[in-house]
């Protein structure tokens, strides 16, 4: 009976998730704005009385902590070189620095892509508007928002809502496909905290909605942000264990390292956000007892942020072709390890310390500098070029397209993809067109437009002087994916990944 109720609840969540994904379409969200004006007329107006984006306000602190972690990790690596540890595992893992530029750029690119999805679609409203609607029409208790007891209750219920949302994000394929991006890095540092799935918040609201029956929106907004901000600092290997009492109650770097491990012992453990007590209560707690090997069971071997967000959907589609009729829908709510042949789960392969990691990167220093500069420019462009007059219309949409295009070509060039160099040249041409349109619409003056055009021409010359060759230990040619998977021990997406899983059984 309990398992049947669980299945019904999971199917219900999948249906809500499908509705949420539909709301992502900008055209459909426009129709909803017109159809339900009182429900979603202008989200910025709705959020003004209570909504403060504490995550955005925390970005300077995030940057400062990342820089501090870089400095401390460099010092730690220098000490290791002077005093090498004994054993082969230490010598294997020392070939990879704590921070790798390619991995850090990839992680931050996925975070920016998520922000673009929030700007371009209905997700921001979807996260809060249902909450506001339930609060206004169905709340049976209205707690005050200025008492200590209300704040403590809100902290507790937001945490338990996060626990179940996070747990289901690992236990159901359709939710895992949205969340897997966060786990796809083979590194574990503060930039990994910024590595977020573009649509994962399309279903998170489902698990917070019961809070709207008694918790004021202003408290929910604050604690929801606090939960995410807290989790930033625990994405580090530089902090060890705390006092046993702290480790027993709170989610710490040690507990969250376990959560990011792909060791069979660590998979699907430690879901808590700020607290670890719910993992202890519901049987999902695991202490850090063996060295953590980071990443996902089948590493994606790519720096492309779009691929990081879509590869599991590709695998689910391949998996569904092994099933017939309505059974294809099982792929949505069964776990990521679902085996259609046995109707059970695949067994996670064993891992070992010092495994080879995906480390493809351009050999040309000029191209490396080019990629870093343009990635930083995309961040600056997103944060500063946000004038009120371009919040709607073609200029706003083209701005989003330009930033996303930049992230994709940067990832493609780091991967050494054949298409990336040609598309980067097209992007620079698009920069000239976009600057001209901004001048036409009065967003930029003539001097600013001329500077943008000259900068694009300089970048074009810079790009032509670069060598696009990349080096790594992985073979990325589609015709040789299976051979690469067998030789490197890595598992690939789609049919090859499924074949490898079946071989392990």
PyMOL commands that set and color helices and strands:
alter all, ss='L'
color gray80, all
select helices_A, chain A and resi 2-22+26-35+37-40+43-47+54-57+59-82+88-93+101-120+123-138+148-171+173-183+190-193+201-213+217-233+244-249+253-259+277-282+305-320+325-333+365-384+388-390+394-415+418-440+446-464+478-488+495-504
alter helices_A, ss='H'
color red, helices_A
select strands_A, chain A and resi 338-339+344-345+361-362+470-471
alter strands_A, ss='S'
color yellow, strands_A
deselect
rebuild
show_as cartoon
